[in-house]
């Protein structure tokens, strides 16, 4: 009981350390597992591990085959959760580089890694290709912590993010199929019988996964499952499909749950987000336990197997030859610059799915007597640890060396995607500013995307909101929602993260025309709150520009906006420079030749210098 409690405590502690140090959780998990497992035999008095999952076959925390059963069930849940995140539309809508990274680069890694393992380590072709299939997977859980604090061009961070998300389930499916093929010919001879067995595995895996995904979706849509049982019922279904499929065709269970997750993730389900949140939480716990167990289960003899010069060679080939080859082949005629290709080539850490499946498959194949199977687990763990360590310690420095590190983040994040927020975003985009709109209202986000704007449906109260690596180029934060509490929370919570160059919000209704309450972060106007902004946008819906002749001329224009509720000052533009008009606008010093951008009625200047306001003709 003490050992089991210790694994859970150490696992969650490792997750917390990873969060604090901003590193992938797999790194402290595997290191802790090795320290309490094989490494502990070097310094304990009795030469035993501190945590021993299996001891003498029938003793330990998981005696006999129970560890393999637990690992199989845990991996099935992790793979199902990964499958849920794979969206057909996201694959179709990704750019050509990402599409090639999950196709062309995958094949280059699969073939290149297999050749390297076969000729350098002398492994059989079957084991070599299984090894190469396992190291295809990167994954968002290792990419995101590494890139979270590196200001990058949006295109670069976006490519790395989507590669990790999409390749996770695709790589898992690839590895499962290779493993099934090897298992079908376990005797080493791929006879007609063996190929028929492989066909049965693929048939039952796809059939069970597809059928039960639709059956579960039907039950959820028809509300045959009460809401409070939805998550645990889904969990039970996943485990049931895994076991049932395995009973019909041995080793087809993992394939079934991957397919089930992929199919279910592409069905329009009202409760899919809840399922994802539950599975993510469960996966964190399972991963925490799993990787300490798997690392602790490795013996020193396994580590001595790869304690040779060939290990360094195969790591160098995978990290410095195969990865760049895949990236450069995938980015031909893409518009990416050489330094961007070099950085993407450098960042390719292998992830949790690779290490988890490797341990399971290696153990199963070794138990079946497959020659060279004992190399799978330590070799893949070495690749995972090596790539994560390399990227976690050098990615920021390498970004500076190759020149993709943004010295100043100039992207603009607008919280709120209402009509007037979209008008402002469109104006900024027209003047070559990188703008992203954030809103919890899906309709607002959809409309923004239809207008050609970049928009995300997100909850700013979510812990994961600021983890999006695509926001690393953001340097300005503007809160334009109709909720004063959300606007204030945005500035207080994310001003340091996304507003290094400035964080602004609308004035609230109780601050309008009250100089004593005029906030330092106020923007546009001290006389216009959200309601008036929306009214002006609804009636006029256009941003005009007028050339400013002098400081007095500017102050006169501002006075007009204060006396007419249908004119709202927004920006001062000169050449490529755009300044936000603050609510304390009269304190601005205006350069000669500047232009005032404003929303609402058009201001008409006559040749005599007299100024009038054009009435609404709508």
C-alpha positions as CSV (number, residue, x, y, z in Angstrom):
1,X,0.0,0.0,0.0
2,X,2.9,2.4,0.8
3,X,4.5,1.8,-2.6
4,X,1.2,2.4,-4.4
5,X,0.5,5.6,-2.5
6,X,4.1,6.7,-3.1
7,X,3.7,6.3,-6.9
8,X,0.6,8.5,-6.9
9,X,2.2,11.1,-4.7
10,X,5.4,11.1,-6.7
11,X,3.5,11.3,-10.0
12,X,1.4,14.3,-9.0
13,X,4.6,15.9,-7.5
14,X,6.3,15.4,-10.9
15,X,3.4,17.0,-12.7
16,X,3.6,20.0,-10.3
17,X,7.3,20.3,-10.8
18,X,6.8,20.3,-14.6
19,X,4.2,23.1,-14.3
20,X,6.5,25.2,-12.1
21,X,9.6,24.7,-14.2
22,X,7.6,24.9,-17.5
23,X,9.0,21.6,-18.8
24,X,7.2,18.6,-20.3
25,X,5.9,16.4,-17.4
26,X,7.3,13.2,-19.0
27,X,10.8,14.4,-18.1
28,X,10.5,14.4,-14.3
29,X,8.2,11.4,-14.4
30,X,10.7,9.2,-16.2
31,X,13.6,10.5,-14.2
32,X,11.8,9.9,-10.9
33,X,10.8,6.4,-12.1
34,X,14.4,5.6,-13.0
35,X,15.7,6.9,-9.7
36,X,13.3,4.8,-7.6
37,X,13.7,1.9,-10.0
38,X,16.9,0.6,-11.7
39,X,19.2,3.5,-10.4
40,X,18.2,2.7,-6.8
41,X,19.8,-0.7,-7.0
42,X,23.2,1.1,-7.2
43,X,22.9,2.8,-3.8
44,X,20.3,0.8,-1.6
45,X,21.8,-1.5,1.0
46,X,20.1,-4.6,-0.3
47,X,20.6,-3.7,-3.9
48,X,16.8,-3.6,-4.5
49,X,14.6,-1.0,-6.1
50,X,12.7,1.4,-3.9
51,X,9.6,0.7,-6.0
52,X,9.4,-2.7,-7.7
53,X,6.4,-3.2,-10.0
54,X,7.3,-6.9,-10.6
55,X,9.7,-9.0,-8.5
56,X,10.5,-12.6,-9.2
57,X,7.5,-12.8,-11.5
58,X,5.0,-13.4,-8.8
59,X,5.8,-10.6,-6.3
60,X,5.7,-6.8,-6.3
61,X,2.9,-4.2,-6.7
62,X,1.7,-5.8,-9.9
63,X,2.6,-9.5,-9.7
64,X,2.4,-11.9,-12.7
65,X,0.7,-10.3,-15.7
66,X,-1.3,-7.7,-13.8
67,X,1.2,-4.9,-14.7
68,X,0.7,-5.6,-18.4
69,X,-3.1,-5.6,-17.9
70,X,-3.0,-2.3,-16.1
71,X,-0.6,-0.8,-18.7
72,X,-2.8,-2.1,-21.6
73,X,-6.0,-0.6,-20.0
74,X,-4.3,2.7,-19.2
75,X,-2.8,3.1,-22.7
76,X,-6.2,2.3,-24.2
77,X,-7.7,5.2,-22.3
78,X,-4.8,7.6,-23.3
79,X,-5.1,6.6,-26.9
80,X,-8.9,7.0,-26.9
81,X,-8.5,10.5,-25.5
82,X,-5.9,11.3,-28.2
83,X,-8.3,10.0,-30.9
84,X,-11.0,12.3,-29.6
85,X,-8.8,15.3,-30.4
86,X,-8.3,14.4,-34.0
87,X,-10.7,16.4,-36.1
88,X,-11.2,15.7,-39.8
89,X,-11.8,19.4,-40.6
90,X,-8.6,20.4,-38.8
91,X,-6.6,18.0,-41.0
92,X,-8.3,19.3,-44.2
93,X,-7.9,22.9,-43.2
94,X,-4.3,22.8,-42.1
95,X,-1.7,24.4,-44.3
96,X,0.4,22.4,-46.8
97,X,3.4,22.2,-44.4
98,X,1.4,20.6,-41.6
99,X,-0.3,18.2,-44.0
100,X,3.1,17.1,-45.3
101,X,4.6,16.9,-41.8
102,X,1.9,14.3,-40.9
103,X,2.4,12.4,-44.1
104,X,5.7,12.9,-45.9
105,X,7.8,13.5,-42.8
106,X,6.1,10.5,-41.1
107,X,7.1,8.2,-43.9
108,X,10.7,9.6,-43.9
109,X,10.9,9.0,-40.1
110,X,9.4,5.5,-40.4
111,X,11.7,4.4,-43.2
112,X,14.8,6.3,-42.1
113,X,14.5,5.2,-38.4
114,X,13.9,1.6,-39.5
115,X,17.0,1.6,-41.7
116,X,19.1,3.2,-38.9
117,X,18.0,0.7,-36.2
118,X,18.6,-2.2,-38.5
119,X,22.1,-1.4,-39.7
120,X,23.4,0.4,-36.6
121,X,21.9,-1.8,-33.9
122,X,21.6,-5.0,-36.0
123,X,17.9,-5.4,-35.1
124,X,15.6,-7.4,-37.3
125,X,13.5,-5.5,-39.8
126,X,10.3,-6.1,-37.9
127,X,11.7,-4.7,-34.6
128,X,13.5,-1.9,-36.4
129,X,10.3,-0.8,-38.1
130,X,8.3,-1.0,-34.9
131,X,11.0,1.2,-33.3
132,X,10.7,3.7,-36.1
133,X,6.9,3.7,-35.9
134,X,7.0,4.5,-32.2
135,X,9.4,7.5,-32.6
136,X,7.0,9.2,-35.1
137,X,4.9,10.7,-32.3
138,X,5.7,14.1,-30.9
139,X,2.6,15.2,-29.1
140,X,1.2,18.5,-27.6
141,X,2.1,17.6,-24.0
142,X,5.8,17.9,-24.8
143,X,5.8,20.6,-27.5
144,X,3.6,23.1,-25.5
145,X,5.8,23.5,-22.4
146,X,8.9,23.9,-24.4
147,X,7.5,26.6,-26.7
148,X,5.3,28.4,-24.1
149,X,7.9,31.0,-23.2
150,X,9.6,31.5,-26.6
151,X,8.2,34.4,-28.6
152,X,8.0,33.1,-32.1
153,X,6.4,34.1,-35.4
154,X,2.9,32.8,-35.4
155,X,3.4,30.6,-38.4
156,X,6.3,28.7,-36.8
157,X,4.5,28.1,-33.4
158,X,1.3,27.2,-35.2
159,X,3.1,24.5,-37.4
160,X,4.7,22.9,-34.3
161,X,1.5,23.0,-32.3
162,X,-0.7,21.4,-35.0
163,X,2.0,18.8,-35.9
164,X,2.0,17.7,-32.3
165,X,-1.8,17.6,-32.0
166,X,-2.5,15.7,-35.3
167,X,0.5,13.4,-35.3
168,X,-0.3,12.0,-31.8
169,X,-3.2,9.7,-32.8
170,X,-1.9,9.2,-36.4
171,X,1.4,8.0,-35.0
172,X,-0.3,5.8,-32.4
173,X,-2.4,4.2,-35.1
174,X,0.7,3.6,-37.2
175,X,2.6,2.0,-34.3
176,X,-0.4,-0.2,-33.4
177,X,-0.7,-1.5,-36.9
178,X,3.0,-2.4,-37.1
179,X,2.8,-4.1,-33.7
180,X,-0.3,-6.1,-34.9
181,X,1.6,-7.2,-38.0
182,X,4.5,-8.4,-36.0
183,X,2.2,-10.2,-33.5
184,X,0.4,-11.9,-36.3
185,X,3.7,-13.4,-37.4
186,X,5.1,-14.0,-33.9
187,X,7.0,-17.1,-35.1
188,X,9.0,-15.0,-37.4
189,X,7.4,-16.3,-40.6
190,X,4.8,-14.1,-42.3
191,X,2.9,-16.9,-43.8
192,X,-0.6,-16.8,-45.3
193,X,-2.0,-17.7,-41.9
194,X,-0.1,-14.8,-40.3
195,X,-1.4,-12.4,-42.8
196,X,-5.0,-13.6,-42.3
197,X,-4.5,-13.0,-38.5
198,X,-3.3,-9.5,-39.3
199,X,-6.3,-9.0,-41.5
200,X,-8.6,-10.1,-38.6
201,X,-7.0,-7.7,-36.2
202,X,-7.5,-4.8,-38.7
203,X,-11.0,-5.9,-39.5
204,X,-12.2,-6.3,-35.9
205,X,-10.3,-3.2,-34.7
206,X,-11.9,-0.9,-37.3
207,X,-15.3,-2.6,-37.1
208,X,-15.6,-2.5,-33.3
209,X,-14.2,1.0,-33.0
210,X,-16.5,2.4,-35.7
211,X,-19.6,0.6,-34.5
212,X,-19.3,1.3,-30.8
213,X,-18.4,5.0,-31.5
214,X,-21.7,5.5,-33.3
215,X,-23.6,3.4,-30.7
216,X,-22.3,5.6,-27.9
217,X,-23.0,8.8,-29.9
218,X,-26.6,7.6,-30.5
219,X,-27.1,6.9,-26.8
220,X,-25.7,10.4,-25.9
221,X,-27.8,12.2,-28.4
222,X,-31.0,10.4,-27.4
223,X,-30.2,11.1,-23.7
224,X,-30.3,7.4,-22.9
225,X,-27.4,8.1,-20.4
226,X,-28.0,10.4,-17.5
227,X,-25.7,13.4,-17.5
228,X,-24.0,12.5,-14.2
229,X,-23.1,9.0,-15.6
230,X,-21.9,10.2,-19.0
231,X,-18.2,10.3,-18.2
232,X,-17.9,7.1,-16.3
233,X,-20.2,5.3,-18.8
234,X,-17.9,6.4,-21.6
235,X,-14.9,5.1,-19.7
236,X,-16.6,1.8,-19.1
237,X,-17.5,1.6,-22.8
238,X,-13.9,2.2,-23.8
239,X,-12.6,-0.5,-21.5
240,X,-15.4,-2.8,-22.7
241,X,-14.6,-2.3,-26.4
242,X,-10.9,-2.8,-25.7
243,X,-11.5,-6.2,-23.9
244,X,-14.3,-7.3,-26.3
245,X,-12.3,-6.6,-29.4
246,X,-9.3,-8.4,-27.9
247,X,-11.3,-11.5,-27.3
248,X,-12.4,-11.7,-30.9
249,X,-9.0,-10.9,-32.4
250,X,-6.0,-11.0,-30.1
251,X,-4.2,-7.6,-29.9
252,X,-6.9,-5.7,-31.7
253,X,-8.1,-3.8,-28.7
254,X,-5.8,-0.8,-29.0
255,X,-6.7,-0.4,-32.6
256,X,-10.4,-0.4,-31.7
257,X,-10.1,2.4,-29.1
258,X,-8.0,4.6,-31.3
259,X,-10.6,4.3,-34.1
260,X,-13.4,4.7,-31.6
261,X,-11.9,8.0,-30.4
262,X,-11.3,9.3,-33.9
263,X,-14.8,8.5,-35.0
264,X,-16.5,9.9,-31.8
265,X,-14.4,13.1,-32.0
266,X,-15.7,13.8,-35.5
267,X,-19.4,13.3,-34.6
268,X,-21.3,16.5,-33.6
269,X,-21.9,15.7,-29.9
270,X,-23.2,18.3,-27.4
271,X,-21.2,16.8,-24.5
272,X,-17.9,16.2,-26.3
273,X,-16.1,19.0,-24.4
274,X,-17.1,17.5,-21.1
275,X,-15.8,14.1,-22.3
276,X,-12.5,15.7,-23.3
277,X,-12.1,17.5,-19.9
278,X,-12.8,14.3,-18.0
279,X,-10.5,12.2,-20.2
280,X,-7.7,14.8,-19.9
281,X,-8.0,14.7,-16.1
282,X,-8.0,11.0,-16.1
283,X,-5.1,10.8,-18.5
284,X,-3.0,13.1,-16.2
285,X,-3.5,10.7,-13.3
286,X,-2.9,7.6,-15.4
287,X,0.2,9.1,-17.1
288,X,1.6,10.1,-13.6
289,X,1.2,6.5,-12.4
290,X,2.1,4.8,-15.6
291,X,5.5,6.4,-16.3
292,X,6.8,6.0,-12.8
293,X,5.8,2.4,-13.0
294,X,7.2,1.8,-16.4
295,X,10.5,3.6,-15.7
296,X,10.8,1.7,-12.4
297,X,10.2,-1.6,-14.1
298,X,13.2,-1.1,-16.3
299,X,16.2,-3.1,-15.0
300,X,19.9,-2.1,-15.1
301,X,20.4,-4.9,-17.6
302,X,18.0,-3.1,-20.0
303,X,20.0,0.1,-19.6
304,X,23.3,-1.7,-20.2
305,X,21.9,-3.0,-23.5
306,X,22.0,0.5,-24.9
307,X,25.1,1.6,-23.0
308,X,27.2,1.6,-26.2
309,X,28.4,4.1,-28.9
310,X,25.7,2.9,-31.4
311,X,23.1,4.5,-29.1
312,X,24.6,8.0,-29.5
313,X,24.8,7.5,-33.3
314,X,21.2,6.4,-33.7
315,X,20.1,9.4,-31.5
316,X,22.1,11.8,-33.6
317,X,20.8,10.4,-36.9
318,X,17.1,10.7,-35.7
319,X,17.5,14.2,-34.2
320,X,19.9,15.8,-36.6
321,X,19.4,14.0,-39.9
322,X,16.0,12.3,-40.1
323,X,14.0,15.2,-38.4
324,X,15.5,18.0,-40.6
325,X,15.1,15.8,-43.7
326,X,11.4,15.4,-43.0
327,X,10.9,19.1,-42.2
328,X,12.8,20.3,-45.3
329,X,11.0,17.8,-47.6
330,X,7.6,18.9,-46.1
331,X,8.3,22.7,-46.5
332,X,9.4,22.8,-50.2
333,X,7.8,25.9,-51.8
334,X,6.1,26.7,-48.5
335,X,7.3,30.3,-48.0
336,X,9.1,29.3,-44.8
337,X,12.5,31.0,-44.5
338,X,15.7,28.9,-44.0
339,X,16.0,29.9,-40.3
340,X,12.3,28.9,-39.6
341,X,12.9,25.5,-41.2
342,X,16.0,25.1,-39.1
343,X,14.1,25.9,-35.9
344,X,11.2,23.5,-36.7
345,X,13.8,20.8,-37.5
346,X,15.5,21.4,-34.1
347,X,12.2,21.1,-32.1
348,X,11.0,17.5,-32.4
349,X,10.6,16.0,-28.9
350,X,9.1,12.6,-28.7
351,X,6.1,12.2,-26.3
352,X,4.1,10.3,-23.8
353,X,2.3,8.0,-26.3
354,X,5.7,6.9,-27.8
355,X,7.1,5.9,-24.4
356,X,3.9,4.3,-23.1
357,X,3.2,2.2,-26.1
358,X,6.9,1.2,-26.4
359,X,7.0,-0.2,-22.9
360,X,3.8,-2.2,-23.5
361,X,4.8,-3.5,-27.0
362,X,8.3,-4.3,-26.0
363,X,7.2,-6.3,-23.0
364,X,4.6,-8.2,-25.0
365,X,6.9,-9.1,-27.8
366,X,9.7,-10.1,-25.4
367,X,7.3,-12.4,-23.7
368,X,6.5,-13.9,-27.1
369,X,10.2,-14.6,-27.6
370,X,10.6,-12.1,-30.5
371,X,14.3,-11.6,-31.2
372,X,15.5,-8.0,-30.3
373,X,12.2,-7.0,-28.6
374,X,14.2,-6.3,-25.4
375,X,15.7,-3.3,-27.1
376,X,12.4,-1.5,-27.8
377,X,11.6,-0.1,-24.4
378,X,15.1,1.3,-23.5
379,X,15.8,2.6,-27.0
380,X,12.5,4.5,-27.2
381,X,12.9,5.8,-23.6
382,X,16.4,7.0,-24.6
383,X,15.0,8.9,-27.7
384,X,12.2,10.4,-25.6
385,X,14.5,11.6,-22.8
386,X,17.2,12.7,-25.1
387,X,14.9,14.8,-27.4
388,X,13.0,16.3,-24.5
389,X,16.1,17.2,-22.7
390,X,17.8,18.6,-25.8
391,X,14.8,20.8,-26.7
392,X,13.8,21.9,-23.2
393,X,17.4,23.2,-22.6
394,X,18.3,24.6,-26.0
395,X,15.1,25.6,-27.9
396,X,15.2,29.2,-26.6
397,X,18.9,29.7,-27.3
398,X,18.6,28.0,-30.7
399,X,15.7,30.4,-31.6
400,X,18.0,33.3,-30.8
401,X,20.9,31.8,-32.8
402,X,18.9,31.2,-36.0
403,X,17.0,34.5,-35.6
404,X,13.3,33.4,-35.1
405,X,13.2,34.8,-31.6
406,X,10.9,37.8,-31.6
407,X,12.7,40.6,-29.7
408,X,9.4,42.5,-29.5
409,X,5.9,40.9,-29.6
410,X,3.6,43.1,-31.7
411,X,0.6,40.9,-32.1
412,X,-2.7,42.2,-30.7
413,X,-5.2,40.1,-28.7
414,X,-8.8,41.4,-28.5
415,X,-11.0,39.9,-25.8
416,X,-14.5,40.0,-27.2
417,X,-15.6,39.5,-30.8
418,X,-18.7,41.6,-31.0
419,X,-19.6,43.8,-34.0
420,X,-17.5,46.8,-33.0
421,X,-14.6,44.5,-31.9
422,X,-14.6,42.9,-35.4
423,X,-14.6,46.4,-37.0
424,X,-11.5,47.4,-35.0
425,X,-9.8,44.1,-35.7
426,X,-10.5,44.4,-39.5
427,X,-9.0,48.0,-39.5
428,X,-5.9,46.8,-37.7
429,X,-5.5,43.8,-40.0
430,X,-5.9,46.1,-43.1
431,X,-2.9,48.0,-41.7
432,X,-0.8,44.8,-41.4
433,X,-1.2,44.1,-37.8
434,X,-1.5,40.5,-36.5
435,X,-4.8,40.4,-34.6
436,X,-6.6,37.5,-32.8
437,X,-10.1,37.7,-31.3
438,X,-11.1,35.7,-28.3
439,X,-14.7,35.1,-27.3
440,X,-16.7,32.4,-25.5
441,X,-19.6,33.1,-27.9
442,X,-19.3,30.6,-30.7
443,X,-21.6,32.7,-33.0
444,X,-19.3,35.8,-32.6
445,X,-16.2,33.6,-33.3
446,X,-17.9,32.1,-36.4
447,X,-18.8,35.5,-37.8
448,X,-15.3,36.8,-37.2
449,X,-13.8,33.8,-39.1
450,X,-16.3,34.4,-42.0
451,X,-15.0,38.0,-42.2
452,X,-11.4,36.6,-42.6
453,X,-10.3,37.4,-39.1
454,X,-8.5,35.0,-36.8
455,X,-10.7,34.1,-33.9
456,X,-10.8,31.5,-31.1
457,X,-13.7,30.3,-28.9
458,X,-12.1,30.2,-25.5
459,X,-12.8,30.7,-21.8
460,X,-10.4,33.2,-20.3
461,X,-11.0,31.7,-16.8
462,X,-9.6,28.3,-18.0
463,X,-6.2,27.4,-16.7
464,X,-5.1,26.3,-20.2
465,X,-6.0,29.7,-21.8
466,X,-2.6,31.3,-21.5
467,X,-0.8,28.0,-22.5
468,X,-1.7,28.4,-26.2
469,X,1.7,28.7,-27.9
470,X,0.1,30.4,-30.9
471,X,-0.3,33.5,-28.7
472,X,3.4,33.9,-28.1
473,X,3.7,36.8,-30.5
474,X,1.0,38.8,-28.6
475,X,2.3,42.1,-27.1
476,X,-0.9,44.1,-26.9
477,X,-4.0,43.2,-24.9
478,X,-7.4,44.9,-25.5
479,X,-10.5,44.0,-23.5
480,X,-13.7,44.9,-25.3
481,X,-16.4,42.7,-23.7
482,X,-19.7,44.0,-22.3
483,X,-18.8,42.6,-18.8
484,X,-16.8,45.0,-16.7
485,X,-15.6,42.2,-14.4
486,X,-14.2,40.2,-17.3
487,X,-12.5,43.3,-18.7
488,X,-10.8,44.0,-15.4
489,X,-9.9,40.3,-14.8
490,X,-8.3,40.2,-18.3
491,X,-6.1,43.2,-17.6
492,X,-5.1,42.0,-14.1
493,X,-4.5,38.3,-15.0
494,X,-3.1,38.5,-18.5
495,X,-1.6,42.0,-18.7
496,X,1.8,40.7,-17.8
497,X,1.6,37.7,-20.3
498,X,0.0,39.3,-23.3
499,X,0.3,43.1,-22.7
500,X,4.0,43.7,-22.4
501,X,3.6,46.7,-24.8
502,X,0.2,47.8,-23.4
503,X,-3.0,46.4,-21.8
504,X,-6.2,48.4,-22.3
505,X,-9.9,48.1,-21.6
506,X,-13.2,49.9,-22.2
507,X,-14.4,52.4,-19.6
508,X,-17.3,51.1,-17.5
509,X,-20.7,52.7,-17.3
510,X,-19.9,54.1,-13.8
511,X,-16.7,55.6,-15.1
512,X,-18.2,57.5,-18.1
513,X,-17.7,61.3,-17.7
514,X,-16.1,60.8,-14.3
515,X,-12.5,62.2,-14.4
516,X,-11.8,60.8,-10.9
517,X,-12.6,57.2,-12.1
518,X,-10.9,57.4,-15.5
519,X,-8.7,54.3,-15.5
520,X,-5.0,54.4,-16.6
521,X,-5.8,51.4,-18.8
522,X,-8.9,53.1,-20.4
523,X,-9.1,53.3,-24.2
524,X,-10.8,55.2,-27.0
525,X,-13.0,57.5,-25.0
526,X,-13.9,58.5,-21.5
527,X,-17.5,59.1,-22.6
528,X,-18.3,55.8,-24.4
529,X,-18.8,52.4,-22.7
530,X,-19.7,49.1,-24.3
531,X,-23.4,49.9,-24.9
532,X,-22.6,53.1,-26.8
533,X,-19.8,51.4,-28.8
534,X,-22.3,48.7,-29.9
535,X,-25.0,51.3,-30.8
536,X,-22.6,53.3,-32.9
537,X,-21.3,50.2,-34.7
538,X,-24.8,49.0,-35.4
539,X,-26.0,52.3,-36.8
540,X,-22.8,53.4,-38.7
541,X,-20.5,50.3,-38.9
542,X,-17.6,52.1,-40.5
543,X,-14.2,53.4,-39.4
544,X,-13.2,56.7,-41.0
545,X,-9.9,58.6,-41.1
546,X,-9.1,62.3,-41.0
547,X,-5.8,64.0,-41.3
548,X,-4.6,66.0,-38.2
549,X,-3.1,69.4,-39.0
550,X,-1.9,70.3,-35.5
551,X,-2.1,69.6,-31.8
552,X,-4.9,72.2,-31.5
553,X,-6.7,70.6,-34.4
554,X,-6.5,67.2,-32.7
555,X,-7.9,68.5,-29.5
556,X,-10.7,70.2,-31.4
557,X,-11.6,66.9,-33.0
558,X,-11.6,65.1,-29.6
559,X,-14.0,67.8,-28.3
560,X,-16.3,67.0,-31.2
561,X,-16.3,63.3,-30.3
562,X,-17.1,64.2,-26.7
563,X,-20.2,66.2,-27.6
564,X,-21.5,63.7,-30.2
565,X,-22.2,60.2,-28.9
566,X,-22.1,58.9,-32.5
567,X,-18.3,59.5,-33.0
568,X,-15.7,57.5,-31.1
569,X,-11.9,58.1,-31.6
570,X,-9.9,54.9,-31.9
571,X,-6.4,55.2,-33.2
572,X,-3.7,57.7,-34.3
573,X,-1.9,56.4,-37.3
574,X,1.3,57.7,-39.0
575,X,3.1,55.6,-41.7
576,X,3.3,52.1,-40.2
577,X,2.9,53.3,-36.6
578,X,-0.5,52.9,-34.9
579,X,-1.3,54.3,-31.4
580,X,-4.4,53.6,-29.4
581,X,-6.3,56.7,-28.3
582,X,-6.5,56.4,-24.5
583,X,-9.5,57.6,-22.5
584,X,-7.3,60.4,-21.3
585,X,-6.9,61.5,-25.0
586,X,-6.1,65.1,-24.5
587,X,-2.8,64.1,-23.0
588,X,-1.6,62.7,-26.3
589,X,1.1,64.6,-28.2
590,X,0.5,64.4,-32.0
591,X,3.1,64.2,-34.6
592,X,2.7,66.3,-37.8
593,X,1.0,64.4,-40.6
594,X,-0.8,61.9,-38.3
595,X,-4.2,60.5,-39.1
596,X,-7.1,60.1,-36.6
597,X,-9.2,56.9,-37.1
598,X,-12.7,57.0,-35.6
599,X,-15.9,55.0,-35.6
600,X,-19.3,56.5,-36.4
601,X,-20.5,59.6,-38.2
602,X,-18.2,61.0,-40.8
603,X,-16.5,64.4,-39.9
604,X,-16.5,66.8,-42.9
605,X,-13.9,69.5,-43.1
606,X,-14.6,72.4,-45.4
607,X,-11.9,74.4,-47.2
608,X,-12.5,77.3,-44.8
609,X,-11.4,75.0,-42.0
610,X,-14.9,74.7,-40.6
611,X,-15.8,71.3,-39.4
612,X,-19.2,69.6,-39.6
613,X,-20.6,66.2,-39.0
614,X,-22.3,64.2,-41.7
615,X,-25.7,62.9,-40.6
616,X,-26.5,59.3,-40.7
617,X,-28.1,58.5,-44.1
618,X,-29.0,54.9,-43.3
